[in-house]
Amino acid sequence: MFSGLVETKTAVIRVVNEQGGIRLIIERPETFEDISLGDSIAIQGCCLTVVSFDEKSLSFQAGAETLSKTTLGKLTGGSLVNVERSLQLGDRIGGHLVTGHVDGVGKVVERRNNADWSDLIFEAARPLMAQMANKASITVDGVSLTLVQVTDNTFSVALIPHTLQVTTLGQLKAGDPVNLETDLLAKYVARQLQFLRGDSSEN
């Protein structure tokens, strides 16, 4: 589990094509001194497993399913990514509970800058929109955010200067794709409603 409070952003060193997926190699943040093989780290909101590491880098593997549901396949050497280590029991949760299981890819529709703040409007598929509500939580590229306004096919968030500076959201522009994870509670509610309607099929 994660909190959606990005610890830092770091650069992709390179992306290596492998049979069935890719190997993603990123620069190891200086504060990540307690890394072990098998650790879970959220990269752009997607939970990946550390498969190798050294003093300067961390390596992960992503398969076809992950690449089809996330933006990880679009990363190249030099791309910046948000990173967060998994929570430990007893940690404060300043954002909300995030699983790191990306539900799908959304797209920036519009960005409105107001002094040092920015309002971003995104569009997403209807099954994801059905799991959003005004003032609820959403994870965008691994960042825990509060939904401001939700319509049938778009949602908006207000980004403070700190978030714009310390995460990759500050570089977003209209047309950019983003990883989305809806609130965990909303998923359970949606699933229960499916059963109440007699529809047990997945969205």
Secondary structure, DSSP 4 states (H G I P E B T S, - for coil): -B-S---EEEEEEEEEEETTEEEEEEEPPTT-TT--TT-EEEETTEEEEEEEE-SSEEEEEEEHHHHHHSSGGG--TT-EEEEEEPP-TT---SS--B-S---EEEEEEEEEEETTEEEEEEE--HHHHTT--TT-EEEETTEEEE--EE-SSEEEEEE-HHHHHHSGGGG--TT-EEEEEE-HHHHHHHHHHHHHTT-----
